């Protein structure tokens, strides 16, 4: 639980973002409090979560990181910066091409129509 009472609108937003973070990652209450304090005390703070790690940055410098395990496989990670939380959706692996034969089919149809 985050112990500080919000004093401003930005404090409320930071607190909500921290709780939103727990929807995606298993985080101890101590680390959640640390993240909130870090965001509150560092105007250029950025929190970055990936597959199994949450990192705290200030002015592009890594300050601290700790293990945190994702609760869902629907995201690749997330970022908290300022008063915004950005979720990075899961990228599907694999690929392939499709639709390349459409032009060829049209040419065949045109040729067939010309031959009739």
Secondary structure, DSSP 8 states (H G I E B T S, - for coil): ---S---SHHHHHHHHHHHHHHHHEE--HHHHHHHHHHHHH-TTEEEEE-SSEEEEEETTEEEEEEE-EES-SSEEEEEEETTEEEEEE----------THHHHHHHHHHHHHHH-
